[in-house]
Amino acid sequence: MKIRSGLSNLSLPRRDVLKTIGGAAALLASPAVIRPGFAQEKTIRLGAPFHRTGIGASYGRWYERTANAAVALVNEAGGINGMQVEMIVEDDGTDPKRGSELIEKFATEYKVDAVFGHLFSHVVAASAPRAGELKMPYFICSEASLLGAGKLNRYTLQPGITDVRSQVKAMAPWIASTLGKKVTMIFPDYNFGHDHRDFFSAAIAEQGGEVVAKIAIPPTETSFTRYLPQIAPETEVIYHVMVGPAVLTFVKELGDYLGSQRPEIFGFIDSLEAVDFSTPQLSFLDGTYFWEANPRYAQAEQTPFDKFYREKVGVDANGASTADPKDISTYSHMFSVWETLFAIKQGMEACNYQGPANQKDLILAMEQITAFPESNEHPQGAKVFNGKLHQVFGSQCISKVEGGKLVVAHRTSVEDGMYESDVDYTKMDL
Amino acid sequence: MSRAAFARNAWLVLAVLAVLFSLQFVLPDYQVLMATRMMLLAVFALGFNALLGYVGLLSLGHALFFACGLYASGLTVYHFGWGLPAAFVFAVGASAVLALLIGAVALRTIRVSFMIVTLMFAQVGALTVLYFAAWTNGQEGLSLPASARVADLGVATLDLTDALTRYNIAYGLLAASLLILLVYLGSARGRIATAVRDNEGRTEMLGFNVFAAKLEMFVLSGAMSGAAGAAYGLLFGYLGATFASFQYSIEPLLFTLLGGAGTLLGPLVGVLFMVGLIDKLSELTTAYLLVIGVVLIVLILWFPKGILGTVRERWLPWLM
């Protein structure tokens, strides 16, 4: 009652409130907001459902910056088939439900030519079926091993980044020959972690090694010490792929547990994307190894393509934003957006794409692509594209933490990561 | 409620249903897709409102029933190849049974304890989905195969990839839910439920079995939420652990509070406003959830009974 009487003293007239709400409604209905019907000239319209909020927000922020830089570059050079590229960004909240809703929105309201930019596998898994049903070319920038497993469809392609299966297959020989053959895996207990567990177990076995302990950590866990005694005594290598906000705690507790007599440690940079290596809790990682798709720190043998790409996106030699050295990029993933955009451009140019009526031609043209040479358009490195599988294959880096920076110790060949698959999306209906 | 008032409500519901049916002929493609999702979410919110609005029980765990429907239908289709109609019926039944079991335990508590118990059951449900990842594929979820995108009804075959087919199925489910609630609330059983909400002690003193009345509504509410989840999974072809998360327990609460708890059409109005607002605002700003929060605060301060609750208070006292 006290609250009610207190509120009644507030003198905001209801009529004003109604006016404000009415004004907001009018604003929302205004032409500035209702964009789809007001396209001025013929453009290539690309839907970009990025993870602006939710657990993928740090990735989404950099995906958007990278995509903006790539689109600006394409448009400066005359666009695609003489048409400027217009990118329509919406936030999917890293939520599968919203992700699939956005596919519908891009397809039926904005009537875009293609959609690109989804990363998290559960968002991809929910969105791809809708893209297939709506016959919307859907370019994913994920690492999910869904395409290779035959779980997606004719309209879903991944021309910009390799999947987990390819990554672990490429690196297992180096891990076995350089770090050790008895491996304890620590991974999050959901699909991303399970992909690592299953594909790496098989890959290390092929090298004569074995996984001596598999420690699955529930995704909701915030303290890890009680899991660490499960690390097998004979372990030569600890393989970790933890992700999420608790990862710093994980690294610190792992360091406290192992002390100085530790086995070799190999991790995935996914754990520390957008995280500064100079964070005090991470000093324990010095001398350990990480997978990187694209080296965060500019290397001594940096290619001119990487230099060009960094400059255009606004990333310094330490992998941070040129505007804010504390704003660390997601360098091992965001190149996929850049390369995907240029792959779309290549496909559209190959089929002389003029508009949504040519969407099937775009899929057919993409399936004909066999390789992307290393270039400004593909700065991460040369790649092979498997048109039947809709999946690209590329090289991987294994980097060592030295003095708080990552230095590339080994780079795999493209062939190291290629795997056989019976999946053939070209046989599906178009 | 007088016979005349009931008739007015019945005509209003029928008029709303007629408008919703006709919308498919005038709305553009995207709005048809949006409206389909909105109608399914409205069924979920109707189920929630049956409990909150008519018995006065605030559950914080209704995502459990939505997810139960989603997975019971989707997993039987995915793993056992069931036909869609059978899977849907099974899912509604499974949700009702689950609601019966949970209701039998949770309804022994009241107020805050009830909220916490329902919340805990929902958390158990969410973790169960992750634990049995071999069946559910955990966080990543499952996409239903192409063969499950066709519903064979015996007399006709429905193509679920077709937007209008999905619209009409969602419409049918919403219409059935509204009519079931209308009839139930107009019946003697419905009047006992609202009596429990208005004065539980007096209702008990008059000799009515309050626990049975609550449990009956809890089961109806769970079954309705499960039906919404089952239809959502089957119509859009995806099952994911997100749908069992806390967020999906809160959403029907917000839809109901916005539209008006204890009004038959309130949840539908709440869904239309909130989903529409999120969709438009997300084009303008990443802070759309913040704006939604502010709008909710404003509405609850100035219209604490929600949109239709305020309409009933000021202009249409006969509104159910």
Interface residues (C-beta under 8 A of the other chain):
Chain A: L7 R14 V17 I21 L28 V33 R35 R52 T53 E90 D91 D95 P96 K97 S100 E101 E104 K105 T108 E109 S121 H122 A125 A126 A128 P129 R130 E133 A144 K151 D189 Y190 N191 F192 H194 P218 P219 T220
Chain B: P28 D29 Y30 L33 M34 R37 L127 L130 A133 N137 G138 Q139 E140 G141 L142 S143 L144 R149 T161 F236 G237 Y238 G240 A241 T242 F243 L277 D279 K280 L281 S282 E283 L284 T286 Y288 L289 V298 L301 W302
